[in-house]
Amino acid sequence: MTSASDVLIRESSPSDEPAMVSSRDCTVIAVLLVSTFVVILNETIMSVALPVLLTHLHVDASVGQWLTAGFLLTMSVVIPITGFLIRRVPTRLLYGIAMTLFSAGTLIAALAPDFPVLLIARVVQASGTAIMFPLLTTIVMTVVPPARRGTVMGHISIVVSVATAVGPTVSGVVLSLFGWRFMFWLVLPIAISALVLGLRRVFDIGERSRAPIDVPSVVLSALGFGGLVYGLSIIGGSSGSTSSVVAWMSFAVGVACLAIFVARQLVLQRTDRALLDLRTFRSRTFTIATAMMMLVMAIFLGTVVLLPIYLQNVLMLAPLSTGLLLLPGGLLMGVLGPVVGRLYDRFGARALVMPGAVAISGALWTTTMFSPESPIMVVVGFHLLLYVGLAFVTTPLFTVGLGAVSPDLYSYGSAIFGTTQQLAGATGVALLVSVLDRQSADLAAGGASVVAQTAGGVHGAFVVAACLSLIVVACAFFVPRRAANAGPAQERSVPCSEPVRSGDPALRRPRRTGAALACPLAAAAVRAVTDLRTFLHPGRDVQHACR
């Protein structure tokens, strides 16, 4: 029996009015969004800076690539552990650890006198970065009712898309005006401000588990996922027999350790002591969403590597021109974020994923017609269509996949999504770059020019990516409209100091006008402008019952 001082909130079904999101929850999500933007921005600004760093630190490319490989390796080792950490460590403490690690790594990088110190800084940064996104998505799935998750996930996609889009451009400007160290000095005050704000505003969410960490699982996870990512990374960039041997040995060790890791988790999860609980895969929807996200990320990240090679080595564009040409796609995906989120809340996942998958496949089949004479606007059109498809696929898949598991497995589901995307990205890059190298070598043996070699190699890799996209289209038919309820409707209490506004216009259902019925996409686009204001002022939402 609840007291009169509490307001009970029921997670609504899609047909109900939107349930309440407390102002405290909104503050936590907003702080985590800012922090996630900072860590993703830091990750993307390095893509343009690597050639400059190689020159200033006097290292060759084979050594300098460890600034990227080391970051990815650390991410692949830490992300599988985040599911356990989120359940075991209080939210505020875990946030403080993540942002402290990231800020410390940024400071070390800004002061780094040589390459080894900079590499250590990147590893420290990656340790904090790996925690942030699973922490954000787990909290969103915990505190946001199902009827509003699409909208909130849409705002998360804005953060990820904009940070990814502007990172290379910001890096190019900073490198041109101030030098490479200023990249880290630029990020550091923002990271410290987010840390201080978070320690004041973030509070503990969810119940803590007292299960001890399983050390053998941590070791197996590090060797398994780290070995796979390392081996795939070397396969994607190897040029000699020695590198190939090391890559395949690392890959074999990773597969063996991963098999043992999975077997151990299946045993430990019976007593709720697993480092990465695999019961999430009992949900058919989660399994389909994970598989589709892996395919999409493999294709996308492989294409991200191929496109600059085509633009700079075939079309002969300058690096700055390449960065500016790729900027609109990420910004468009960010603009579409709230639109897709609102459409998901109204129509479900399948209605968005199917046209999104077709758009991705259509864009990739367009690349098979690229040549040294292709107009720039054709490339821009491909890039925009690709990002439109990604916007309509990634957010619905992530939301419907996590929504299909029980709430106590949200943290593990987020960790699994992050881990599998790391593996898929490394696989996609390795596969497409290997096709590019093999095709280029065959053309070189036939006496083709360097430009023709690169153009032929990129063409072959794009054909492979386009074929893989057909699998994504086929899988889209198996995505459910909405996630099945993972458990009974949850109730939680919020202080009655947040009054029920019975006369508020927000309590009435929005009228479905003829325009909205005729063109829901246009109507959602218009209403998306007010999403952020509505999200940050949750007191205008419905409170279902007050006792």
C-alpha positions, 0 to 999 in steps of 0.5 A, a space after each residue: 500500500 503506497 502512501 499519499 506522498 508518492 505518485 505511482 507511475 505505470 509504464 504505459 503500453 504504446 496505446 496509452 498516454 506517455 508516462 512520466 519522466 521525472 526531472 531528476 531522470 532528465 537531468 541525469 540523461 542530459 548530463 550523460 548526453 553531454 559526456 557522450 558527445 565529448 568522448 565521441 568527439 574526441 574519438 572522431 577528431 583523431 581520424 584526420 590528425 594521425 598523419 600530422 602526429 606521425 610527422 611530429 612524433 617521428 614514427 612511421 605508419 606501422 607504429 602510429 596506427 597503434 594510436 587507433 588500434 590501441 584505442 579499439 583494443 581497449 574498448 573491446 576489452 572494457 565494453 564486455 565488463 560494463 554490463 557487470 560494472 553497471 549492476 555492481 557499481 553505484 551510478 554516480 561512482 561509475 560515472 565519476 570513474 569513467 569521466 575521470 579516466 577520460 579527463 586524465 587521459 586527455 590531460 596526459 595526451 595534451 602533455 605527451 612528450 613522445 609517442 609511448 606516452 601518447 599511446 598510454 593516454 589513448 588507452 586511458 581515454 578508451 577505458 573511460 569512453 567504453 563505459 559511457 555509452 552502455 551506461 547512458 543506454 542502460 539508464 535510458 532503458 531503465 527510467 524512460 517508459 516504453 512509449 517515449 523511448 523512441 523519442 529519447 533514443 532519437 536525441 541520443 542519435 543526434 549526439 552521436 551523429 553530430 559528434 561523428 560529423 563535426 569531429 573531422 572538420 574540427 580536427 582539420 581547423 584546429 590542426 591548421 591553426 593551433 597544432 595537434 596538442 590543442 585538440 586535447 586542450 580543447 576537449 579537456 575543459 569540456 570533459 572536466 566541466 561534465 565531470 563536475 556537473 555529473 558528480 553534482 547531478 547524477 544520482 544512483 539508479 537501479 538496485 545494486 548486485 552484490 555478486 563478486 566479479 569472476 576474474 577468469 571471465 575477465 581474463 578470457 574476455 580480454 583475450 577473446 575479444 581483444 584477440 579477435 579485434 587485434 587479429 582482424 585489424 592486422 588482417 585489414 592492414 597487413 602487407 607481409 607474410 609475418 603480419 599475416 601469421 601474427 594476425 591469424 594466430 591472434 585470431 585463433 587465440 581469440 576464437 578459442 578464448 571466446 568459446 571458453 568464455 561463452 561456456 563459462 558464462 552459460 554456467 555462471 548465469 545460472 547463479 546470477 554471477 556471469 560477467 556478461 549474461 547471455 540470457 539476453 539471446 533468449 529473446 528472438 527480437 534481441 537476437 535479430 536486432 543484434 545480428 542486423 546491427 552487426 551487419 549494418 556496422 560492418 558495412 558502414 565502418 568498412 564503407 567509412 574507410 573506403 570512401 576517403 580512399 576513393 575521394 582522395 586517391 581516385 577523384 584527387 580531392 584534398 583532405 579538407 575537401 573530403 572532410 567537408 564533403 562527408 560533413 552533411 551526411 552526419 548532420 542529416 542523420 542528426 536532424 533525422 534523429 528526433 523524427 525517427 524517434 517520434 515515428 518509432 513511438 507511433 509506428 514501431 520498428 518494422 515500419 522504419 527498419 524496412 525502408 531504411 534497409 532498402 535505402 542502405 542497399 540502394 546507396 551501396 549499389 550506387 557505389 558499384 557505378 563509381 569511376 574516376 570520372 564520377 561527378 562529386 554530386 553523385 558521391 554526395 547523393 550516395 552519402 546522404 542516402 546512406 545516412 538516411 538509411 542508417 538513421 531509420 535502421 540503427 535507432 529502431 533496432 537498438 530500441 526494440 532490441 533492448 526493449 525485448 529483454 527483461 529490465 535486469 538484463 538491460 546493462 548486459 544488453 547494452 554491453 553486448 550491443 557495444 561489444 558485437 559492434 566493435 567486432 563487426 566493425 573490425 570484421 567489416 574493415 578487414 574484409 573490405 580492405 582485403 578485397 581492395 588490396 587483392 583487386 588492386 594487386 591483380 590490376 597492378 599485375 596487369 599493368 594498370 595505372 595507380 589510379 586504375 588500381 585503386 579505383 578497381 580495388 574500391 569497386 570490388 570492395 563496394 560490390 561486396 558491401 552491396 551484396 551484404 546489404 541484401 542480407 540486411 534487407 532480408 533480415 528487416 522482414 523479421 523485425 517485429 513492430 514492437 518489442 514484446 513485453 519482457 515483464 509486467 508493467 513496472 511501477 515506480 514512485 516520484 515525489 508528489 512535489 511534481 504536481 499533477 496538471 489535470 488542466 494541462 493541454 498535454 493531458 489531451 491526446 494530440 488531434 490527428 489532423 488530415 495532414 498527419 494522417 496523409 503524411 505522418 513523416 511530414 507531421 512528425 518532422 514538424 513536431 520534432 522541433 518541440 521534442 527536446 523542450 518536451 523531454 526537458 520539461 517532463 512535468 507536462 506529461 501524464 501521471 497516471 495515478 495519484 494515491 
